[in-house]
Amino acid sequence: MKACPKCGSTNITKKFPQMNVWVCKKCGWEGTVIVDFPDESLKKMKEIEKAEKLGKEAEAIKKKERLEKKMKKLEKKMRRLGY
């Protein structure tokens, strides 16, 4: 699932259909490189936000730590590919 590299929102669209320029409708970010998250990572990010809002901070911290490990692996892959 494609997402904004700044805020993680999936509410992004191409600015111009013929060009590879993306715009995030949530934070206003514009750029050519977007993040293609695995669906499970986005789902976990949303669970973390929800848990933090509900005051379940310990649970949110554990989920966040697991997700950060996965994100580091994804970042390494992206660096190897030249992003």
C-alpha positions as CSV (number, residue, x, y, z in Angstrom):
1,M,0.0,0.0,0.0
2,K,1.5,3.3,-1.0
3,A,1.9,5.9,1.7
4,C,3.4,9.3,2.4
5,P,7.0,9.1,3.6
6,K,6.5,12.1,6.0
7,C,3.3,11.2,7.9
8,G,2.5,7.6,6.8
9,S,-0.9,8.6,5.5
10,T,-2.3,6.5,2.6
11,N,-4.4,9.4,1.4
12,I,-2.0,10.3,-1.4
13,T,-2.6,11.1,-5.1
14,K,-0.6,11.9,-8.1
15,K,-0.3,15.7,-8.7
16,F,-0.2,15.2,-12.4
17,P,-1.4,11.9,-13.9
18,Q,1.4,11.9,-16.5
19,M,4.2,12.7,-14.0
20,N,5.4,10.8,-11.0
21,V,4.8,13.6,-8.5
22,W,2.8,12.6,-5.5
23,V,0.8,14.8,-3.0
24,C,-0.3,13.9,0.6
25,K,-3.7,15.2,1.3
26,K,-3.1,14.9,5.1
27,C,0.2,16.8,5.6
28,G,0.7,18.5,2.2
29,W,4.0,16.7,1.4
30,E,4.9,16.7,-2.3
31,G,7.6,14.5,-3.9
32,T,8.5,11.7,-6.3
33,V,9.5,9.0,-3.8
34,I,6.6,7.3,-1.9
35,V,6.8,4.4,0.5
36,D,5.2,1.2,-0.4
37,F,4.4,-0.3,3.0
38,P,3.2,-3.9,3.4
39,D,-0.4,-3.8,4.5
40,E,0.3,-5.4,7.8
41,S,2.7,-2.6,8.8
42,L,0.1,0.1,8.1
43,K,-2.4,-1.8,10.1
44,K,0.0,-2.0,13.0
45,M,0.7,1.7,12.8
46,K,-3.0,2.4,13.1
47,E,-3.3,0.1,16.0
48,I,-0.5,1.9,17.8
49,E,-2.1,5.3,17.2
50,K,-5.4,3.9,18.5
51,A,-3.8,2.4,21.6
52,E,-2.0,5.7,22.4
53,K,-5.2,7.6,22.1
54,L,-7.0,5.1,24.5
55,G,-4.2,5.4,27.1
56,K,-2.8,1.9,26.5
57,E,0.7,3.2,26.3
58,A,2.6,0.0,27.4
59,E,0.9,-2.0,24.7
60,A,1.5,0.8,22.1
61,I,5.2,1.0,23.0
62,K,5.7,-2.8,22.5
63,K,3.9,-2.7,19.1
64,K,5.8,0.4,18.1
65,E,9.2,-1.3,18.9
66,R,8.3,-4.3,16.8
67,L,7.2,-2.1,13.9
68,E,10.4,0.0,14.1
69,K,12.5,-3.1,13.7
70,K,10.5,-4.0,10.6
71,M,10.8,-0.4,9.3
72,K,14.6,-0.5,9.7
73,K,14.7,-3.6,7.5
74,L,12.5,-1.9,4.9
75,E,14.7,1.2,5.0
76,K,17.8,-1.0,4.4
77,K,16.2,-2.6,1.4
78,M,15.2,0.8,0.0
79,R,18.8,2.1,0.4
80,R,20.2,-1.0,-1.4
81,L,17.8,-0.2,-4.2
82,G,19.0,3.4,-4.4
83,Y,16.2,5.3,-2.6
